[in-house]
């Protein structure tokens, strides 16, 4: 269990949005944290991938279509 203190304006915004969404503040905040964690994990994965990316291995869209047999 985590307890956090929010600035009053942020708390008011969260309460308003939770009410508009029709969920409790707890559910709203949990979903917001889950989304943020997923986004940060995606960013970390992208950053790690970019460290080893070799632009010399890029291919054109036309070449990719040919390799995948998508040319009609």
MILOGU-428692 format. One record per residue (C-alpha): x, y, z; residue number from 0; residue in one letter. Coordinates in steps of 0.5 Angstrom, whole numbers. Layout:
N
> X/Y/Z/NUM/A
...
//
This chain:
72
> 0/0/0/0/X
> 2/7/-2/1/X
> 0/13/1/2/X
> 2/20/-3/3/X
> 0/27/-1/4/X
> -2/31/-7/5/X
> -2/39/-8/6/X
> -9/41/-7/7/X
> -10/43/-15/8/X
> -7/36/-17/9/X
> -12/33/-12/10/X
> -18/37/-15/11/X
> -16/35/-22/12/X
> -16/28/-20/13/X
> -22/28/-17/14/X
> -26/32/-22/15/X
> -23/27/-28/16/X
> -25/21/-23/17/X
> -32/23/-23/18/X
> -32/25/-30/19/X
> -30/18/-31/20/X
> -35/15/-26/21/X
> -29/11/-22/22/X
> -27/12/-15/23/X
> -21/17/-14/24/X
> -17/10/-12/25/X
> -18/7/-19/26/X
> -17/13/-23/27/X
> -10/14/-19/28/X
> -8/7/-20/29/X
> -10/7/-27/30/X
> -6/13/-28/31/X
> 0/10/-25/32/X
> 0/3/-29/33/X
> -1/7/-35/34/X
> 5/12/-33/35/X
> 9/5/-31/36/X
> 8/2/-38/37/X
> 10/8/-42/38/X
> 16/9/-38/39/X
> 18/1/-39/40/X
> 17/2/-46/41/X
> 21/8/-46/42/X
> 27/5/-43/43/X
> 26/-1/-48/44/X
> 27/4/-53/45/X
> 33/7/-50/46/X
> 36/0/-49/47/X
> 34/-2/-57/48/X
> 37/5/-59/49/X
> 44/4/-56/50/X
> 45/-2/-61/51/X
> 41/0/-67/52/X
> 46/0/-73/53/X
> 43/5/-78/54/X
> 47/2/-84/55/X
> 42/-4/-83/56/X
> 36/0/-85/57/X
> 32/-2/-91/58/X
> 27/2/-95/59/X
> 20/0/-95/60/X
> 20/-2/-102/61/X
> 26/-7/-100/62/X
> 22/-10/-94/63/X
> 16/-11/-98/64/X
> 20/-15/-103/65/X
> 23/-19/-98/66/X
> 16/-20/-95/67/X
> 13/-22/-101/68/X
> 8/-17/-101/69/X
> 9/-14/-108/70/X
> 4/-15/-113/71/X
//
